[in-house]
Structures are given as structure tokens and as C-alpha cells.
Amino acid sequence: MTIVIIVLAVILVLGSALWVLPSPREKSQMAMRREAMLKGLQVKLTKVKDLECPGEELHCIAYRLARKREQGLKAQAWMLYRHAEGDEELQVPGWSYDLSEGKYRFKNVPEISALLNALPADVIAVQCTGAALSVYWNERGEIENVTTILDVLSSFQRL
């Protein structure tokens, strides 16, 4: 009987310890966030509108590249959402404007389209403000996606 109690106590202690350990997905997310911060991106848990269900919000992670002051002064705010129907005026398949942020006339639509298509498939939105360029996504991918996001944000910053 004593052995059974000892075995149960050990199982309870080990079970509790294993329950606290991060899952493989959480470890991957931590690695991506660490890599992003090392590369100069800000990482923040946030929410964005859900275009599929008006009035609802999606929880996601924002990876932000801060703008230099002189860039921010001339930047026009816009936000693009990945959306199945797309937006004819934007002319980038699979993406549409968030009308509350305003519409921005991109000068080089093919370049914008290539940049947006380079993003990981689980990116929800891309935003430009005077302070930063942001990518909102669910972090379902590899650590290499962080480099892709940084490259895309840097390219948007140069436009």
C-alpha cells in the first residue's frame, strides 16, 4: 500500500511539472518573438477587426517596425486585410482596405502585390501609421517567416 501511495505522489508531481512546460507550438512562438526582437521589431499581443464577422475581433500578434521621424511625418495611414473577395479598387487579389483607416493610392501596384504575396499565409493584416509599419498574424510557421516579415516591412518603409 505504501508503494502505491508513493507511485501516485510521484505521478502527481511529474504530471504537474509536465503540465507547466511549454508546448512545441509555444516554444516555436517564443523563438520567433525572440528573433523578431533581436532584428529590431516590436512584438505585441493585440486585436484586429474580423472582416468575416463584423463587430468581432481577432486576437493576434503584431510585429512592428518603427519609422524614423522624417518618414512618419510624410506617411499616410492605411490598413490592408487579407480577404478572400479582395478589393477591386486596390487591385491586389486577396487583400482589401480597412475603410476606417482610409484608402491610399499605391503607385506601384505590382510591387505591392508581390510584397503582400510574400507574407506568410496566416498574416491577417498589414498596417501603416506615422509611427510604425505592422504585420498582424497568428505565428503559424517557421522562424524564417520573421525574416520575411522584416524584409516586407522594410520594403514598405522604402516606398
C-alpha positions in Angstrom: 0.0 0.0 0.0 2.8 2.4 0.8 4.3 1.7 -2.6 1.1 2.6 -4.3 0.9 6.0 -2.4 4.5 6.8 -3.3 3.9 6.0 -7.0 0.7 8.1 -7.1 2.6 11.0 -5.4 5.4 10.8 -8.0 2.9 10.7 -10.8 1.1 13.8 -9.4 4.4 15.7 -9.1 5.6 14.7 -12.6 2.2 15.4 -14.1 2.1 18.9 -12.6 5.6 19.6 -13.8 4.8 18.5 -17.4 1.6 20.5 -17.5 3.6 23.7 -16.8 6.1 23.1 -19.6 5.5 25.0 -22.8 4.1 23.0 -25.8 6.2 22.7 -29.0 4.0 25.5 -30.6 4.6 27.8 -27.7 8.4 27.1 -27.9 8.2 28.0 -31.6 6.4 31.2 -30.9 8.9 32.2 -28.2 11.7 31.6 -30.7 10.0 33.7 -33.4 9.4 36.5 -31.0 13.0 36.4 -29.7 14.3 36.5 -33.3 12.0 39.4 -34.1 13.1 41.5 -31.2 16.8 40.8 -32.0 16.1 42.1 -35.5 14.6 45.3 -34.2 10.9 44.5 -34.4 8.4 45.2 -31.7 6.2 42.3 -30.7 2.8 42.9 -29.2 -0.3 40.9 -28.4 -3.3 42.8 -29.9 -6.7 42.5 -31.7 -7.8 43.4 -35.2 -11.3 43.6 -36.8 -12.7 40.4 -38.2 -13.9 41.2 -41.7 -15.8 37.9 -41.9 -17.9 38.7 -38.7 -18.5 42.4 -38.4 -18.3 43.6 -34.8 -16.0 40.8 -33.8 -12.2 41.0 -33.2 -9.4 38.5 -33.8 -6.6 38.1 -31.3 -3.2 38.0 -32.9 0.4 39.2 -32.7 1.6 42.5 -34.2 5.2 42.6 -35.4 6.1 46.3 -35.8 8.9 48.1 -37.5 9.2 51.7 -36.1 9.5 54.5 -38.6 12.1 57.2 -38.5 10.7 60.5 -37.6 11.1 62.0 -41.0 9.4 59.0 -42.6 6.5 59.2 -40.2 5.8 62.8 -41.0 5.1 62.1 -44.6 3.4 58.7 -44.2 -0.3 58.3 -45.0 -2.2 55.9 -42.8 -3.7 52.7 -44.3 -4.6 49.2 -43.4 -5.0 46.2 -45.6 -6.7 43.0 -44.6 -6.3 39.6 -46.2 -9.8 38.9 -47.5 -11.0 36.2 -49.9 -13.0 38.6 -52.0 -10.3 41.3 -52.3 -10.9 44.9 -53.3 -11.3 45.9 -57.0 -10.0 49.4 -56.3 -6.9 48.1 -54.6 -6.2 45.7 -57.5 -4.3 43.2 -55.3 -6.1 39.8 -55.2 -7.0 38.6 -51.8 -6.5 41.9 -50.0 -8.9 44.8 -49.2 -8.8 48.1 -47.5 -10.0 48.9 -44.0 -12.1 51.8 -44.9 -12.0 53.4 -41.4 -8.2 53.8 -41.9 -8.6 55.5 -45.3 -7.5 54.5 -48.8 -4.1 55.1 -50.1 -3.3 55.1 -53.8 -0.3 52.9 -54.2 1.9 54.0 -57.1 3.3 50.6 -57.9 0.6 48.0 -57.6 2.6 45.0 -58.9 5.3 45.7 -56.4 2.8 46.0 -53.5 1.1 42.8 -54.7 4.5 40.9 -54.7 5.2 42.2 -51.2 1.8 41.1 -49.8 2.1 37.7 -51.5 5.5 37.1 -49.9 3.9 37.2 -46.5 3.1 34.0 -44.6 -0.3 32.6 -45.3 -1.6 33.3 -41.8 -1.0 37.1 -41.9 -4.3 38.8 -41.2 -3.5 42.4 -41.9 -0.7 45.0 -42.8 -0.9 48.5 -41.4 0.9 51.7 -41.9 0.8 54.6 -39.5 3.1 57.6 -38.9 4.7 55.7 -36.1 5.2 52.2 -37.4 4.5 49.6 -40.1 2.8 46.5 -38.7 2.0 42.9 -39.7 -0.7 41.2 -37.8 -0.5 37.4 -37.8 -1.1 34.1 -35.9 2.6 32.9 -35.9 1.9 29.6 -37.5 5.1 29.0 -39.3 8.8 28.8 -39.2 11.4 31.2 -37.7 12.3 32.1 -41.3 9.0 33.9 -41.5 10.3 36.6 -39.2 13.0 37.5 -41.7 10.3 37.5 -44.5 8.2 39.9 -42.4 11.1 42.2 -41.7 12.0 42.3 -45.4 8.4 43.1 -46.4 8.1 45.8 -43.7 11.5 47.3 -44.7 10.4 47.4 -48.4 7.1 49.1 -47.5 9.1 51.6 -45.5 11.1 52.5 -48.6 8.0 53.1 -50.8 
